């Protein structure tokens, strides 16, 4: 998600649109965030992959969660657990926090509609 918001998206994301910074400040902020998150994601490892590879990994993760859930409401039984909350946080962020992103399209089940930056 940081890759989409700060590295690949070149400042068009909802995150930047809501800030209403003067143009010069906006460019400076975007540049700082771009450099910071590019370095951090590289150090974590996910930033070493191409956009296509990263999205393929996300597709795989979503398929795995879907298979585990099947027709169940929760991962480990009849009540929500920490794992359910964690997965919900990631999925909700992709669905509601990054409009027009490939992540949103994948969660909605529309992978053919997304385009790489």
C-alpha positions as CSV (number, residue, x, y, z in Angstrom):
1,X,0.0,0.0,0.0
2,X,2.8,2.5,0.7
3,X,4.2,1.7,-2.7
4,X,1.0,2.7,-4.4
5,X,0.4,5.8,-2.3
6,X,3.9,7.2,-2.2
7,X,6.1,5.6,-4.9
8,X,4.1,4.5,-7.9
9,X,1.1,6.9,-7.7
10,X,3.0,10.2,-8.4
11,X,0.8,12.2,-6.1
12,X,-2.6,11.5,-7.6
13,X,-3.8,9.5,-4.7
14,X,-6.6,10.4,-2.3
15,X,-3.9,10.8,0.4
16,X,-2.4,13.8,-1.4
17,X,-5.7,15.2,-2.8
18,X,-7.1,15.8,0.6
19,X,-4.1,17.8,1.9
20,X,-4.8,21.0,-0.2
21,X,-1.2,22.1,0.1
22,X,0.2,25.0,-2.0
23,X,1.8,23.6,-5.1
24,X,5.4,24.1,-4.1
25,X,4.8,22.5,-0.6
26,X,2.9,19.7,-2.2
27,X,5.8,18.9,-4.5
28,X,8.3,19.0,-1.6
29,X,6.0,16.8,0.6
30,X,5.5,14.3,-2.3
31,X,9.2,14.1,-3.0
32,X,10.1,13.5,0.7
33,X,7.4,10.8,1.1
34,X,8.4,9.2,-2.2
35,X,12.1,9.0,-1.1
36,X,11.2,7.8,2.4
37,X,8.8,5.0,1.3
38,X,10.9,3.9,-1.6
39,X,13.8,3.3,0.7
40,X,11.7,1.7,3.4
41,X,9.9,-0.6,1.1
42,X,13.2,-1.6,-0.5
43,X,14.6,-2.4,2.9
44,X,11.5,-4.4,3.8
45,X,11.9,-6.3,0.6
46,X,8.6,-5.6,-1.1
47,X,10.1,-2.6,-2.9
48,X,12.6,-4.8,-4.7
49,X,9.8,-6.2,-6.9
50,X,8.1,-4.7,-9.9
51,X,4.6,-3.4,-9.8
52,X,3.3,-6.4,-11.7
53,X,5.1,-8.8,-9.3
54,X,3.7,-7.0,-6.3
55,X,0.2,-7.1,-7.6
56,X,0.6,-10.8,-8.4
57,X,1.6,-11.4,-4.8
58,X,-1.5,-9.5,-3.6
59,X,-3.7,-11.5,-5.9
60,X,-2.3,-14.7,-4.4
61,X,-2.8,-13.4,-0.9
62,X,-6.4,-12.5,-1.6
63,X,-7.0,-15.9,-3.1
64,X,-5.5,-17.6,-0.1
65,X,-7.7,-15.7,2.3
66,X,-10.7,-16.5,0.2
67,X,-9.9,-20.2,0.2
68,X,-9.4,-20.2,3.9
69,X,-12.7,-18.4,4.6
70,X,-14.7,-20.4,2.1
71,X,-18.3,-19.9,3.2
72,X,-17.3,-19.2,6.8
73,X,-17.9,-15.8,8.3
74,X,-14.6,-15.9,10.3
75,X,-11.3,-17.5,9.9
76,X,-11.0,-19.6,13.1
77,X,-14.6,-20.3,14.1
78,X,-17.9,-18.7,14.9
79,X,-16.5,-15.5,16.5
80,X,-14.1,-12.9,15.1
81,X,-10.5,-13.3,16.1
82,X,-7.4,-11.1,15.9
83,X,-6.6,-12.5,12.5
84,X,-10.0,-11.5,11.2
85,X,-9.5,-8.0,12.4
86,X,-6.0,-7.8,10.8
87,X,-7.2,-9.0,7.5
88,X,-10.2,-6.7,7.6
89,X,-7.9,-3.7,8.2
90,X,-5.8,-4.5,5.1
91,X,-8.8,-5.2,2.9
92,X,-10.7,-2.2,4.1
93,X,-7.7,0.0,3.5
94,X,-7.4,-1.3,-0.1
95,X,-11.1,-1.0,-0.8
96,X,-11.9,2.4,0.9
97,X,-8.6,4.1,1.4
98,X,-7.1,3.9,-2.1
99,X,-9.8,4.6,-4.6
100,X,-8.9,4.0,-8.3
101,X,-5.9,1.8,-7.2
102,X,-5.3,-1.7,-8.5
103,X,-5.8,-2.9,-4.9
104,X,-9.4,-1.6,-4.9
105,X,-10.1,-3.4,-8.2
106,X,-8.6,-6.7,-6.9
107,X,-10.6,-6.6,-3.7
108,X,-13.8,-5.9,-5.8
109,X,-13.0,-8.9,-7.9
110,X,-12.2,-6.8,-11.0
111,X,-8.6,-7.5,-11.7
112,X,-8.8,-6.9,-15.4
113,X,-9.9,-3.3,-14.9
114,X,-6.7,-2.1,-13.1
115,X,-3.8,-0.6,-14.9
116,X,-0.3,-0.2,-13.7
117,X,1.1,3.3,-13.2
